[in-house]
Amino acid sequence: MHLVKRSRWATVAVAALLCAVAATAPAAFGAPPGTGANRGALTFPDDESAHLASWDYWWGAANLVTTSGNRYVLAIAYTQQDGLVSSSYALYPLQGAYRGQGFMSDDGPADWGHTASGDQLVHNMTWDLPGAQQRLRLDTVDATAGNRLIDRWQRTNLAAPTYRLTLDQPHARMFPGGEPIDIQADLHATMADPPLLAGGTGRWFYGVPEDFGLPSRGFQYQQVARVLTGGFTVRWADGRTIAEQVDPARSTLSMTHESNPVEDIPVGLGLAISTQLHARYLQYYNLQWPWELVYADLGNGAQLMFDVQAYHDTPNGLMRQLGVDPNQPTYRVLATLRLPSGVSVPLDRELHVEHLSYRHLDGVSGALLQGVGLQRTLESLVTQAWQYRVSYGGGTLATPDGGHVTVPAFDLGLDPAFSRTEPLADPHGNRLVQRVPFDVSGSYDDCPVHGFAWSEVLVNWYGWEGRDPWFTGGDLPETPAHCGDPVAAPPSGPPGDLDPPATTNGAPDGATDGCEASYDKTRRCRYVAHHAGLVTGSGDLPDGWTVAIDRPGLADLITIHSHGGFESYMCGTIRPGDTVTATAATPGADVSVGDNGLCF
């Protein structure tokens, strides 16, 4: 799921909850006849374009190392949802005075750091229509400037996998701060062919709705540039300029296309979410979207995608309590490796995954009320997986076409190219946090790996850290200097409990504890929690109030900063044993912490 417009959060969440109550199974669909080259279950160039009755996402990133030696990450997203279209581009310097800041396109979601001033922008795209074989083209034009083309992603040759990305963004902005800039970019990519086909065939939607025995036309594939050339320029009104040329030997571009028809969203996703619904779910909802999705280019012709899935509340869900037990896991890994030969082979039960560390975020907006002006009303503390180690010991595996292929051993480390505080946030807490760039190290077939990955890291482990079956706190693997250099064997053995039992929850006891701080009354209060609690506050200014949580066993305080307006952090934000200090620092600010009798 790729959140390019806040309205999609609202649409998906509301539709999914409705679907969980009254979902009906869709009829089986057959794939339309192809007009081009078959790649697994997909047909190119047909399946590169948008699909009717489906939500299409083209998302990826370029790892740009320039001839000057500087490095940038260019984030790319283009989305169509039943005709609702947006495009989003962000260029992040990884050195110098602007590190941590973003050069942001005019279009794109405000909670990612864009201006969200896209009403004057018009989006055009190619569609997969019967009998129409055409080159993919995704355009954004400015209707107030003579339909000026401001961004385009296109295939440039039907006979070869060549693509071009152009940006002409005179109304771009720096983030945070909002300083106006002009971004120009022209990148040319020759992609590896065939692409990585998720699941081995390309037909793939996170394992659902297949978990419920329903068919799906959804698909995902990843293209990676074998050659990337071009350059970009960033200009300020005062004459400052960054002008860079790409070093093809050290740069790459990854683009993933995901298509989700109605049987995936809302039906499949709604059914998956329905397995988690229980009496405590709404009080404790912690922005739980169930996957950490990573697409990696290993830099040697191999590509790897993996999806770490977590449905924390499924053991407590009413479905299981009522004796209904669909094939819906609590925890699992889905993975596909594209070999340098071009073969995509599933590694679902073979890939060994480790979470090496987390990062902790506050003020990440809730999904249910986004798009209707209330996105800051429901919030959560977030514990996000931050470093990974993934490995496979080597062997012969089955391919989807019934054959077999030899897969070499590999041991890969994924270390974020961002620091834990990057990209920087504005005073309202806006910034892109779900997409993380990774440097990929380690070894593949006894040779060194120097790769790059882009991701969608959505699982929230806050409150569930002790049940993370993949957390080891271990180290990144060694990267050999040359092929054949000895390195330590990768970790092995089963993960933690992938199917934990339901937790035991008592009935509400009606007891309350907590305190309230108000600028006009008591500006600071403190208490020791005996119950799980929530945080609610209001104020006109960011940092108008703060809550500091001193938790036994944690070296650092957990600090929640207000971002303006009314905000509510759900039950479980405060845990029994916490020492909580609430402070109201600006006129009109007030904050209440504790159990109101509902946090059972």
ZAMARGU-4260 file (C-alpha; in steps of 0.2 Angstrom, whole numbers, plus 5000, padded with zeros to 4 digits):
<rodrens>
0) 5000/5000/5000 | 5007/5017/4995 | 5001/5032/5003 | 5003/5046/4990 | 4987/5055/4995
5) 4980/5056/5012 | 4963/5052/5005 | 4969/5035/5001 | 4971/5032/5019 | 4954/5037/5023
10) 4946/5027/5008 | 4956/5011/5012 | 4953/5012/5031 | 4934/5015/5030 | 4931/5003/5016
15) 4941/4990/5024 | 4931/4991/5040 | 4915/4991/5031 | 4921/4976/5021 | 4926/4967/5037
20) 4908/4968/5042 | 4900/4964/5026 | 4912/4958/5013 | 4907/4947/4998 | 4918/4937/4988
25) 4922/4944/4970 | 4919/4933/4955 | 4934/4925/4947 | 4943/4936/4934 | 4953/4930/4919
30) 4969/4939/4913 | 4966/4949/4897 | 4975/4943/4882 | 4992/4950/4880 | 4999/4959/4865
35) 5017/4959/4870 | 5031/4949/4878 | 5025/4938/4892 | 5034/4939/4909 | 5027/4926/4921
40) 5009/4930/4922 | 5011/4947/4916 | 5012/4955/4898 | 5024/4969/4894 | 5021/4983/4889
45) 5002/4981/4893 | 5004/4978/4911 | 5015/4993/4913 | 5001/5005/4911 | 4986/5009/4922
50) 4972/4996/4924 | 4953/4999/4924 | 4945/4996/4941 | 4961/4995/4950 | 4973/5006/4960
55) 4990/5008/4952 | 5006/5013/4960 | 5022/5017/4952 | 5035/5020/4966 | 5053/5019/4968
60) 5069/5028/4971 | 5086/5033/4962 | 5102/5031/4971 | 5112/5045/4963 | 5130/5046/4965
65) 5137/5061/4955 | 5153/5064/4946 | 5157/5076/4960 | 5157/5062/4973 | 5141/5068/4981
70) 5126/5057/4984 | 5107/5060/4983 | 5091/5049/4985 | 5077/5054/4973 | 5060/5047/4979
75) 5047/5044/4966 | 5029/5040/4967 | 5015/5041/4954 | 4997/5035/4959 | 4980/5033/4952
80) 4965/5027/4962 | 4950/5026/4951 | 4955/5041/4942 | 4961/5051/4957 | 4979/5054/4952
85) 4994/5062/4960 | 5013/5062/4958 | 5026/5065/4971 | 5045/5068/4970 | 5058/5072/4983
90) 5077/5074/4981 | 5087/5071/4998 | 5105/5076/4999 | 5115/5065/5009 | 5129/5077/5013
95) 5133/5096/5015 | 5123/5110/5022 | 5106/5103/5016 | 5108/5085/5023 | 5091/5080/5031
100) 5081/5092/5021 | 5071/5088/5005 | 5069/5097/4988 | 5050/5093/4986 | 5039/5093/4971
105) 5024/5104/4971 | 5012/5090/4971 | 5012/5077/4985 | 5005/5074/5002 | 5008/5088/5015
110) 5011/5075/5029 | 5026/5069/5018 | 5033/5087/5017 | 5025/5093/5001 | 5014/5109/4998
115) 4999/5098/4993 | 4994/5113/4981 | 4990/5101/4967 | 4973/5108/4962 | 4980/5117/4946
120) 4989/5101/4941 | 4983/5089/4928 | 4988/5071/4927 | 4988/5060/4911 | 4993/5042/4909
125) 4992/5027/4897 | 4979/5014/4901 | 4980/4995/4897 | 4965/4994/4885 | 4961/4979/4874
130) 4971/4980/4857 | 4981/4995/4863 | 5000/4991/4864 | 5008/5007/4869 | 5023/5014/4878
135) 5020/5018/4897 | 5019/5037/4900 | 5014/5046/4916 | 5013/5065/4915 | 5009/5079/4926
140) 5005/5096/4918 | 5002/5114/4926 | 4985/5120/4919 | 4989/5138/4925 | 5005/5139/4915
145) 5000/5133/4897 | 4999/5115/4902 | 5018/5115/4906 | 5025/5098/4908 | 5032/5097/4926
150) 5036/5078/4927 | 5035/5063/4916 | 5040/5045/4918 | 5040/5036/4901 | 5046/5021/4892
155) 5055/5027/4877 | 5056/5011/4866 | 5044/4997/4864 | 5058/4986/4858 | 5070/4989/4873
160) 5067/4992/4891 | 5073/5010/4891 | 5065/5024/4901 | 5066/5042/4905 | 5062/5053/4920
165) 5060/5072/4918 | 5056/5085/4931 | 5053/5103/4927 | 5047/5110/4944 | 5048/5129/4945
170) 5037/5129/4961 | 5046/5116/4971 | 5050/5120/4989 | 5063/5115/5002 | 5057/5106/5017
175) 5056/5110/5031 | 5056/5129/5029 | 5046/5131/5013 | 5060/5141/5003 | 5055/5141/4985
180) 5067/5132/4973 | 5067/5126/4955 | 5071/5108/4951 | 5076/5102/4934 | 5081/5083/4931
185) 5083/5072/4916 | 5087/5054/4919 | 5089/5039/4907 | 5088/5021/4912 | 5090/5005/4903
190) 5082/4992/4914 | 5086/4974/4917 | 5074/4962/4908 | 5064/4953/4914 | 5060/4962/4930
195) 5059/4954/4947 | 5041/4946/4947 | 5034/4946/4965 | 5029/4928/4970 | 5039/4922/4955
200) 5025/4926/4943 | 5021/4944/4946 | 5003/4940/4953 | 5004/4945/4971 | 4995/4955/4984
205) 5004/4952/5001 | 4996/4935/5002 | 4978/4941/5003 | 4965/4938/4998 | 4972/4921/4994
210) 4972/4918/5013 | 4953/4917/5011 | 4953/4906/4996 | 4949/4921/4984 | 4956/4924/4967
215) 4966/4940/4964 | 4972/4949/4948 | 4984/4960/4958 | 5002/4961/4954 | 5019/4968/4958
220) 5036/4969/4949 | 5052/4978/4951 | 5063/4985/4937 | 5081/4990/4941 | 5092/5000/4930
225) 5107/4992/4922 | 5113/5009/4916 | 5108/5026/4923 | 5113/5042/4915 | 5108/5061/4916
230) 5109/5075/4928 | 5099/5087/4939 | 5099/5105/4944 | 5092/5114/4959 | 5091/5133/4959
235) 5087/5146/4972 | 5080/5163/4968 | 5096/5171/4975 | 5106/5162/4962 | 5113/5148/4973
240) 5113/5132/4962 | 5117/5114/4964 | 5121/5106/4947 | 5126/5088/4946 | 5129/5074/4933
245) 5126/5056/4937 | 5140/5044/4938 | 5133/5028/4929 | 5146/5017/4938 | 5139/5020/4955
250) 5121/5025/4952 | 5105/5015/4950 | 5086/5017/4949 | 5073/5005/4956 | 5054/5006/4950
255) 5040/4995/4957 | 5023/4994/4949 | 5009/4988/4960 | 4991/4986/4954 | 4977/4982/4966
260) 4960/4978/4959 | 4944/4978/4970 | 4947/4960/4976 | 4963/4966/4984 | 4957/4984/4990
265) 4945/4985/4999 | 4940/4966/4999 | 4956/4957/5003 | 4963/4971/5014 | 4946/4972/5023
270) 4946/4953/5026 | 4964/4954/5033 | 4960/4968/5045 | 4944/4960/5050 | 4954/4946/5058
275) 4961/4958/5071 | 4945/4966/5077 | 4941/4963/5095 | 4933/4973/5110 | 4949/4982/5113
280) 4955/4986/5095 | 4948/5004/5094 | 4955/5009/5111 | 4972/5002/5107 | 4973/5004/5088
285) 4992/5009/5085 | 4992/5013/5066 | 4995/4995/5062 | 4997/4992/5044 | 5003/4974/5042
290) 5019/4975/5031 | 5037/4980/5030 | 5040/4979/5011 | 5058/4980/5004 | 5064/4980/4986
295) 5082/4978/4984 | 5095/4979/4970 | 5110/4969/4975 | 5121/4978/4962 | 5126/4961/4953
300) 5111/4957/4943 | 5102/4950/4957 | 5086/4958/4965 | 5077/4953/4981 | 5060/4958/4988
305) 5054/4953/5005 | 5038/4957/5015 | 5038/4955/5034 | 5020/4954/5039 | 5013/4957/5056
310) 4995/4955/5061 | 4997/4958/5080 | 4979/4957/5085 | 4974/4942/5075 | 4976/4930/5090
315) 4964/4941/5100 | 4952/4944/5085 | 4934/4939/5086 | 4935/4927/5071 | 4947/4916/5081
320) 4937/4918/5097 | 4921/4912/5087 | 4930/4897/5080 | 4933/4904/5063 | 4951/4902/5058
325) 4955/4907/5040 | 4972/4905/5033 | 4977/4922/5040 | 4994/4922/5049 | 5000/4932/5064
330) 5018/4934/5058 | 5026/4928/5041 | 5039/4932/5028 | 5035/4932/5009 | 5050/4934/4998
335) 5056/4933/4980 | 5074/4933/4973 | 5078/4937/4955 | 5093/4928/4950 | 5106/4937/4938
340) 5099/4925/4924 | 5082/4934/4926 | 5073/4919/4934 | 5062/4925/4949 | 5060/4911/4962
345) 5049/4912/4978 | 5059/4911/4995 | 5044/4913/5007 | 5049/4900/5019 | 5067/4900/5015
350) 5073/4918/5019 | 5080/4921/5036 | 5075/4938/5043 | 5082/4948/5057 | 5077/4965/5064
355) 5094/4972/5071 | 5087/4988/5078 | 5072/5000/5079 | 5069/5018/5078 | 5056/5027/5088
360) 5044/5040/5081 | 5030/5051/5089 | 5016/5061/5080 | 5013/5049/5066 | 4995/5053/5060
365) 4981/5040/5061 | 4974/5033/5045 | 4955/5033/5049 | 4953/5052/5049 | 4965/5057/5036
370) 4958/5066/5021 | 4943/5073/5031 | 4953/5087/5040 | 4956/5077/5056 | 4972/5068/5052
375) 4980/5074/5068 | 4966/5069/5079 | 4971/5051/5081 | 4990/5047/5083 | 5002/5034/5090
380) 5019/5032/5096 | 5028/5021/5083 | 5042/5008/5085 | 5049/5005/5067 | 5061/4992/5061
385) 5077/5001/5056 | 5091/4988/5052 | 5089/4971/5044 | 5099/4956/5040 | 5092/4943/5028
390) 5100/4927/5023 | 5098/4911/5014 | 5110/4896/5015 | 5109/4890/4997 | 5100/4876/4988
395) 5089/4870/4974 | 5071/4878/4974 | 5056/4875/4964 | 5050/4888/4951 | 5032/4893/4948
400) 5033/4884/4931 | 5036/4868/4939 | 5055/4868/4936 | 5070/4869/4948 | 5084/4881/4950
405) 5100/4882/4960 | 5100/4897/4972 | 5117/4902/4979 | 5119/4907/4998 | 5118/4925/5003
410) 5120/4935/5018 | 5114/4953/5017 | 5113/4968/5028 | 5102/4983/5026 | 5107/4999/5034
415) 5097/5015/5032 | 5106/5029/5021 | 5096/5041/5033 | 5100/5044/5051 | 5086/5040/5063
420) 5081/5059/5063 | 5080/5060/5044 | 5072/5067/5034 | 5069/5082/5046 | 5052/5086/5052
425) 5043/5103/5052 | 5035/5110/5068 | 5019/5100/5064 | 5028/5084/5063 | 5026/5081/5045
430) 5040/5071/5035 | 5042/5056/5025 | 5045/5041/5038 | 5037/5026/5029 | 5049/5026/5015
435) 5067/5022/5020 | 5082/5020/5008 | 5094/5006/5013 | 5112/5003/5008 | 5114/4984/5005
440) 5130/4975/5010 | 5136/4958/5014 | 5139/4943/5002 | 5130/4934/4988 | 5138/4918/4981
445) 5154/4922/4990 | 5156/4939/4982 | 5154/4956/4990 | 5137/4965/4988 | 5136/4984/4987
450) 5117/4988/4983 | 5103/4999/4987 | 5085/4996/4993 | 5069/5006/4994 | 5055/5002/5006
455) 5038/5004/5013 | 5040/5001/5032 | 5023/5002/5040 | 5022/4989/5054 | 5021/4997/5071
460) 5030/4987/5084 | 5025/4999/5099 | 5018/4988/5113 | 5023/4972/5103 | 5042/4974/5104
465) 5043/4959/5116 | 5034/4948/5103 | 5043/4952/5088 | 5049/4935/5081 | 5063/4942/5070
470) 5071/4954/5083 | 5089/4949/5087 | 5098/4965/5090 | 5112/4957/5080 | 5125/4964/5069
475) 5126/4968/5050 | 5135/4954/5041 | 5153/4956/5035 | 5156/4962/5017 | 5171/4952/5009
480) 5184/4963/4999 | 5185/4950/4985 | 5175/4935/4979 | 5180/4920/4989 | 5186/4929/5005
485) 5180/4920/5020 | 5166/4928/5030 | 5157/4922/5045 | 5142/4910/5042 | 5125/4919/5043
490) 5113/4916/5057 | 5101/4901/5056 | 5088/4893/5065 | 5069/4896/5067 | 5062/4914/5071
495) 5052/4917/5087 | 5034/4912/5089 | 5025/4915/5072 | 5008/4910/5079 | 5007/4917/5097
500) 4992/4914/5108 | 4979/4927/5112 | 4983/4939/5126 | 4972/4938/5142 | 4962/4954/5145
505) 4951/4957/5159 | 4935/4967/5159 | 4935/4986/5162 | 4937/4989/5180 | 4931/5007/5179
510) 4946/5014/5189 | 4955/5030/5183 | 4972/5037/5186 | 4982/5051/5178 | 4983/5070/5179
515) 4980/5086/5169 | 4991/5101/5165 | 4984/5117/5159 | 4993/5133/5155 | 4979/5143/5164
520) 4979/5132/5179 | 4992/5119/5184 | 5006/5120/5171 | 5015/5104/5175 | 5009/5087/5183
525) 5016/5070/5187 | 5010/5053/5191 | 5015/5035/5192 | 5003/5025/5181 | 4994/5009/5188
530) 4984/5007/5172 | 4987/5008/5153 | 4983/5026/5148 | 4981/5038/5134 | 4986/5056/5130
535) 4975/5070/5124 | 4979/5088/5122 | 4976/5104/5112 | 4984/5120/5109 | 4987/5132/5094
540) 5006/5130/5093 | 5018/5116/5090 | 5027/5111/5107 | 5013/5119/5116 | 5013/5104/5127
545) 5024/5089/5130 | 5023/5073/5139 | 5038/5064/5145 | 5037/5045/5150 | 5050/5038/5161
550) 5048/5019/5158 | 5057/5006/5169 | 5070/4997/5158 | 5072/5011/5146 | 5088/5022/5147
555) 5080/5037/5138 | 5063/5046/5141 | 5049/5044/5128 | 5044/5062/5124 | 5028/5067/5115
560) 5028/5084/5107 | 5012/5092/5102 | 5010/5098/5084 | 4995/5110/5085 | 4976/5107/5086
565) 4968/5093/5096 | 4978/5077/5097 | 4974/5060/5105 | 4986/5046/5108 | 4978/5029/5110
570) 4977/5018/5126 | 4993/5009/5129 | 5003/5025/5125 | 5006/5025/5144 | 5010/5008/5152
575) 5008/5002/5170 | 5024/5007/5180 | 5027/5023/5169 | 5031/5039/5178 | 5023/5052/5167
580) 5026/5071/5167 | 5014/5082/5157 | 5019/5101/5154 | 5008/5115/5146 | 5020/5128/5140
585) 5010/5140/5129 | 4994/5150/5132 | 4979/5140/5128 | 4988/5123/5129 | 4982/5109/5140
590) 4985/5090/5141 | 4978/5076/5150 | 4987/5059/5153 | 4981/5043/5161 | 4967/5030/5161
595) 4949/5038/5159 | 4941/5021/5163 | 4941/5014/5146 | 4958/5008/5144 | 4954/4990/5150
</rodrens>
